[in-house]
C-alpha cells in the first residue's frame, strides 16, 4: 500500500555546482532524519469502483488505482500520513541542505480524488463544485466514480452509502448520455462510448443497442437467414416465427402449444404399454414368468413398475 513520505533516494541536480569548469554534476543531498516530523495522523483512500484508474497528481505524478476486488464492497488502496514532507533545493544555497515543504495529508488525499478540490475539508466530497472552480478535466473527477478520502481505515456505512450514491448518479448520467446520442446522432455514438457507459449499463441491468456484445451468427437450418448461434427462434419478414427449438420458443412466449408439430410435442405422455390394461392378478402371472417376486399387497402401479424394470434387464 502506498504511503506519503516523499523523501526520495536519488540525486538532485543543480547547474550551479560544477565538476571542473563547464559540466554540471549531480548534487548529493543529505536528508537529516532528525528533521523529519513524526506522522500525526493518517488519511485513507478507498475505492468502490469496479475499474482501475491512472490519476495524475502534483506530488506523485501518476497514481495507479486498482479496481475494487470482486466480493468486496470497498478497498483501501493508499494511505497518506500527515504531514506530507518533500525535500526541495534551497534556491539561495543549492549546494546546502534542502528545504522541507510540508503539505496537509487531507488536501493531498483530496487531490487524488479530484484535482479540483481546494482545502483540507473532507466534506467537500459531498458537495457539487461550481463550474468556475473546476480546474481539471471531468475525467479526473474520481469522487463521482466511488473514490473517496476518509479518516477511517475501514470506512463507515455512511461513507460507503454516500460513495455508492455518487457513483449511481454518475452511472445514470452516462446511460442518459448514451441513450440520448443513440437517438440524436447514432453515428457519433461509437466515438464517445467508454468503459464507464458499459459499467453503468451492467450496474442497472440494461439491455441497449449500444451495450450488446458481438456474437457469432450461423445460417438458420430452416430458412437460411443469419441468426445468433443460440437463438431458439427468429421472426421472418412476414411476421411468422421460424422455430429451431420449440420448447424454448414456447417458454419465451413466441409460440403456443397448439402450434407445435406433433413430432416436436415434448410434453406428450410416454407410449403406454400393455400393463395399463392388466389386472393385478394378470400382472402377477407375468411377473412370475419373468422370475420376479411380487406381493399382492403392492399397488398395481408398484407391480407394473417392477415388471417394467425387469423387462429393461431382459436381453434383446
Secondary structure, 3 states (H helix, E strand, C coil): CECCCECCCCCEEEEEEEECCCEEEEECCCCCHHHCCCCCEEEEEEECCCCCEEEEECCCEEEEECCCCCCCCCEEEEEEEECEEEEECCCCCCCCCCEEEEECHHHHHHHHHCCCCCCCCHHHHHCCCCHHHCCCCHHHCCHHHCEEEECCCCCCHHHHHHHHHHHHHHHHHHHHHHHHHHHHCHHHHHHHCCHHHHHHHHHHCCCCHHHCCCCCEEECCCCCCEEECCCCEEECCCCCEEECCHHHHHHCCCCCHHHCCHHHCCCCCCCCCHHHHCCHHHHHHHHHHCCCCCCCCCCHHHHHHHHHHHHHHCCC
